[in-house]
């Protein structure tokens, strides 16, 4: 499955690709590929419902730019200091 991009709040990924399979009550995410803040995120995982929700997964984040990440965080406003 290919998704153009994912946007959540101020965060937006690049093109996202998911490789999925499902059988026997288990859905497997064989591979996740996306870009974020100038880096790359790779992952895999699984979800099963046979004995309640059971999930597992792994993520590898490579080359993420902390400068690009911090630029998405709004600056905090100065709070008044002192006695009122």
C-alpha positions in Angstrom: 0.0 0.0 0.0 1.4 3.4 -0.9 0.2 6.6 0.9 1.2 10.0 -0.5 2.0 11.5 2.9 0.7 11.4 6.5 0.1 14.6 8.3 -0.6 14.8 12.1 -0.5 18.2 13.7 2.6 20.0 12.6 4.3 16.7 11.6 4.2 15.5 8.0 5.9 12.5 6.5 7.0 11.9 3.0 5.7 9.1 0.8 4.8 6.1 3.0 4.8 2.5 1.9 3.3 -0.4 3.8 3.7 -4.1 2.9 0.9 -6.1 4.7 -0.3 -9.7 4.9 -3.1 -11.2 6.9 -4.0 -14.8 7.7 -5.2 -16.9 10.7 -6.4 -13.9 12.7 -3.0 -12.2 12.5 -2.1 -9.1 10.4 1.6 -8.6 9.7 3.3 -5.4 8.7 6.2 -6.9 6.8 7.8 -3.5 6.0 7.1 0.2 6.7 9.1 2.8 4.8 8.7 6.6 5.2 10.7 9.8 5.5 10.4 12.3 8.3 12.4 15.4 9.2 15.0 14.7 6.6 15.6 11.1 7.8 14.1 7.7 7.1 11.9 5.4 9.3 11.8 1.7 8.6 9.7 -0.7 10.6 7.8 -4.0 10.9 5.2 -5.4 13.2 2.2 -7.6 13.8 -1.3 -7.5 15.4 -3.4 -10.5 16.5 -6.8 -10.7 18.1 -7.0 -14.4 19.0 -6.5 -13.9 22.8 -7.2 -10.2 23.0 -5.1 -7.5 21.3 -1.5 -8.7 21.0 1.0 -6.6 19.1 4.7 -6.2 18.5 6.9 -4.1 16.3 10.3 -2.6 15.6 11.3 0.8 14.3 14.6 2.0 12.9 15.0 5.8 12.7 18.0 6.9 10.6 19.3 10.4 9.7 16.5 12.3 11.4 17.3 16.0 11.7 16.7 17.4 15.2 16.9 20.9 13.8 14.0 20.2 11.4 12.1 18.5 14.3 12.6 21.4 16.7 11.5 23.9 14.0 8.0 22.3 14.2 7.6 23.0 17.9 6.0 26.4 18.5 8.1 28.7 20.7 6.7 29.1 24.2 5.5 32.4 25.3 7.2 34.1 28.2 5.2 33.9 31.4 4.9 36.9 33.7 7.4 36.6 36.6 7.2 38.3 39.9 4.6 39.4 42.4 1.2 40.6 41.2 
